[in-house]
Each structure stands twice: as structure tokens, then as C-alpha cells.
């Protein structure tokens, strides 16, 4: 049939059937429309694609041989047919036929894309410098002929074990022999390797399958997939891997057969680490089930709970055990895993990775525990989770925030709010002079005392320590907090509920009608709360609160910007304590050293004019400073955190400046003249005491 119009109709019909996935119909239409010439190529290609969909691999090869023999195609079209025939032969591990077909392609079209690489990949390999996997060992005199004969009679895992144990050959030496023979890199097993989650997610691979056929995906670099193989010369296996991942860019590296099994076990253990977490929690469940149940708590578990439920509770408990402050749950749709990160002593570190398919169930479970809307994934949500620790009978709360990210995923951040006792004032790290002034202000019968600093700087802890110091039966103390992180007996504590109108301002107005002596407000975050706080401090109440500012003098300017009356504010203010948290050097591994004159001169310049006065004891002694080292008991040489403070005590001179709305710099200079130590100066004094180092002080204070 040489009618182009009729051929076009058959081609259109076949294409329509192919779109409808009627592959058998496509084959029938193409056979009917089969003709000579270049236009016939499209019909034949559709027929071959349909046979491929139907799984008829060998029939494709036979049709190609038939049409090439019966027709005179252009070299470019014929090359395409021969190339397809070569791929089919290669798939069936008939490498000789595949090589023959690819040679036809090169003769017809020398510029055919990738043909030289194909021929090179399956052409007989040149004789290597070593005759077998272990010839290098023989050349080095590490293996006798008798031992080599026995090794060659064993399968690869047994041969590797024999060489490592009986022949006492090191893994590195054996690896060199394998790398030399296979002309590729040798990879030794290490538990530090992370599994390539994205390669496991693309294809369902089972550990038994990988061990049986001697390979495992290892990494993805650029466009190439790197696999580990016990025999990188297994061309049939390489073709199978190319078929599995749908790409020819596969790079094989050699690995011991014994190490390959370890890689498989390690990668699948990491890949299914969610089950490990859940299993780790099972022991705790058994102990927790003996406790009395509390209907108001969300965290009590039963054996019937799913893997995700147990995993989530295991992470929450593990975070509490490690004394972390925040839990970060971060799904990554591109890397195909979900990352758990913990923040400890102000530093984030990776805790565990789980497969991406667990991300949405994990977030949904947390939303259920926090009474959030599990169907809403487009907007951020906030909530709170409360669980009872199964082996301590202790209640722990977590403040939860969800944030929508890419591809419909959500990140979750949980702040650990382990209810506990307030720290004594002695444990806050205040220098003696600051502690004396702070205690004097806390004992005042009325006035306004502010603790300022960024989020996570310990402001609430300091306030509770101050309140604990004056918490006696003679005083009625009301607190308004969001959330209530620390509970104290004797305090009347109120949790804010903005959704129903219970805000700091409304709580303050209510407290003034409840006969208070002391009022503690979680934060003066708006104009109304600030005005009520100043008014309360002027009418015979001690008011304590926090604010997000960078330094004590800046706090005055910030509050005046909220339209506070400068005269009332100046009269009510007792003082402002600004603070930061810095990491402390690990006491087990910190290293003492004597700074040289250049370093001392730099420290003196950074401290200011009063360095010699404030560092009098340090300069009179052996002048010993400490630097970080790092050990198993710490993280990067640091363990724990310490407060650095800037206490500005209101004085008659400062009151005049406040009433006249003087700029921050003028207020700061006046406070320093009156004896205030800045945050950096306070931190540097603690550095001279050997508690921290200058890097931490600079990081926290600039």
C-alpha cells in the first residue's frame, strides 16, 4: 500500500488507540497500514511501542529484522531500528547480538547519539593488569597459589571471609586488589553513610532482592546514580539496574560481598527507622500502662496503637530525655525523607531521618494531639500537646506550630515545656553586684520591673525565679502567661486564650479587681497592656513583665513609643534586666591556656575603659583562659548554657532623661556612668572566670 492519504489515516487511528491504551488495537492498525518508505517508520514505531507495553519483547526484535530486510530505509531511519534491536538483545543478555546491532548503527550513522558509549560498555574488556580479583594479592606475596585456588572455588561472600579471617588480609588491602581488577573505586562499609532515600522511594526494593543479586543504590551525584556491586563486571546486572531506574547513567563501585550485606541491613534500618522508634517506645508503654489514666491527657498509649502513633510519642519522650528545647520536623519532597532535628543548648542537630511517606501521618497525629484541624494544610496553625511520661508519671507540654511548605507538605516545630520548679536566684548567673540590685528591686512593694531579650533567652525563667524569691503566704501573686511554662505553689496562674478574648490586657484589668500584691505579665506586647502595667505599678502593686528588645536602654525608648506618659513611666520604672544565653565550656574537656599580650590588649579594647578595674583579680592572678576541645560528654566543646546580663537600675538622673524623652544612646551612656555593665562586658567577665569563651560572647552580643 503506497497511498500516503490512507497511510495517514491508519497512523491517526493507531495514535488514537495508543492514547486509549488499546495496545492490541494499535498493533492491528499498524499491521494493516504497514507500507514502504520513511512514513512507514511512524507506524512501525507505534507497533513496537505497543508490543513493548504488552510485554512481547522478542516479537519486537523479529519485526525489526523483518521490516529492515523488506524495505529500503534511509540510513538515519535504519540506524534507529538497529539501535532498538540492539537494546532488546542487550536486555535479553545476548551481548554478542547487541554488539552486532550497535555496530550496524555506527556504520549507518556515525554521529548517532551515545552509540560509541554503548559499544564501549558491552565490547569485550581488554585484559586487565590483574587476571582475577585477587591477583594483586598474589603479586604482593600475600596469597599463595594453594590459597588462591581455594578462594576461587568459593562464592564471593565466603571467599571474602576466608581472606579476611584465615589469610589475615586487611580489608583495605583486599579493597585495593578489587579496585585494581575492576578499575573503579572501592567502598568500605561504615555506619556513617546515609541511605539515598530518593532512590529507594523511586523503586520498591527489598533487602532480600538486593542481597541475592549483589547490588545496592548508594548515592546520586549530578545525573548519575552510583551503585555498589560485588561484581561491577556483571553487565547483565548493570542493564537490569538501568532498566529499573530508567537511565543509562549508572556508575558502579566495588564493595566486599560481606560489606554489601551490611550496607543493605544498615540502609533499610535507617529507611525504616520509624519502626525502630516505635519499637523503642514499646518498653516504656508497658511501664506506663500501670499508671492511672487521666482522661484529660492525650499521650497514654495502648498496644493497639499504630506505628505512627507510637513513633510520635517516642520522639516526644526522647526529646524530653535529651533535655532539648525544640523539635523540628521537616519533610523534604525532593530528598524523599522526613528529617527530625532537635535543638539542644541553642544548637540544632540532626536526630533521625524517616521515609517521606510517614511525614503526613506524623503531622496528622500531632494535629490530633494538639486539637488542630487535620484537613487544613494551607494555613499555619498553633496548638499545645500534653502527655504523661510513661516511666516518670510526669506531665510534659509541647507548644506546637505548623507551617505549610512545598508540595502540600507541612513543617512542625514543637517547643518542649517541661513543667518544673523555678531556678533559685543564685543559679541565674548574675554577678554579685547585679544580684544585689536585682534582689533589692524585687523586694520593692510597688513599681515596674522588666526583663528583656530575644525569644529563648530565658526571660520567663528569670521572672519565675524573682517571683519565687518573694512568694510567701503574705503576698497574693497573680500571673498571666502564654503559655504557662513553670508552675509554682502559691501563685494564681492564668493561661491566656486569645481566641475567646482572654488577653494580657483583659487579664490585667481582672487582676486589679482581685486584690493583688504582685502581678506578673508574660509580655507587654501592645499599647493597652503597657498602659495598664504602668498604672498598676503606680497604684501600689509590684508589676513584673517581659519585652522583646535588644538592650536595657532600648526598652525605655520602645515603651515610650507606645505612647506611655514619660512622667508616669519614669516614676514607676524600677529597672530593666536585659539578658542573653551563651554556651558554657564543657568542664570535662575545656583546655586552659595563657593569652599573649596581643590577645589581652584586644580584650581590653573590646571591653572598654574599665577593663583593668573589672578584671583586677584576673590580671593579678595567673591570667588563665579556657578554650573548647570537644569530648563524648559535650557538643563541640560546649555543654549547658549561662546567662549574661545588663541591669539598668532607674536612678534620679535616668528619670530626668526619661521624662525628657532623651535618645537611647544618651540613656545608655548615663547608665554606664552610674555603673551599668553592658551585655558584652558581663559576658567577658564570665569568660575571664573560665565559664565560656570570647566566641560565644561575640555571637550573643555582637
Secondary structure, DSSP 8 states (H G I E B T S, - for coil): ---HHHHHHHHHHHHHHHHTT-HHHHHHHHHHT--SSTTHHHHHHHHHHHHHHTT-HHHHHHHHHHHHHH----HHHHHHHHHHHHHHHHHTT-HHHHHHHHHHHHHH-TT-TTHHHHHHHHS-----SSSSTTHHHHHTTSS-HHHHHHHHTS-HHHHHHIIIIIS---HHHHHHHHHHHHTS-B----TT----HHHHHHS---HHHHHHHTEEEEEEETTEEEEEES-TT-HHHHHHHHHHHT-S-EEEEE--HHHHHHHHHHHHHHHTHHHHHHHHHHHHHHHHTTS---TT-S----TTS-HHHHHHHHHHHHHHHTT-SEEEEEEETTTTEEEEEEEETTEEEEEEEEEGGGHHHHHHHHHHHTT--TT--SS-EEEEEEEE-TTT--EEEEEEEEEE-GGG-EEEEEEEEE------GGGG---HHHHHHHHHHHT-SSEEEEEE-STTSSHHHHHHHHHHHT--TT--EEEEESS--S--TTEEEEE-BGGGTB-HHHHHHHHTTTT-SEEEES---SHHHHHHHHHHHHTT-EEEEEE--SSHHHHHHHHHTTT--HHHHHHHEEEEEEEEEEEEE-TTT-EEEE--HHHHHHHHHHH-TTHHHHTHHHHHTT-EEEE----TTSBTTEEEEEEEEEEEE--HHHHHHHHTT--HHHHHHHHHHTT---HHHHHHHHHHTTSS-HHHHHHHH-
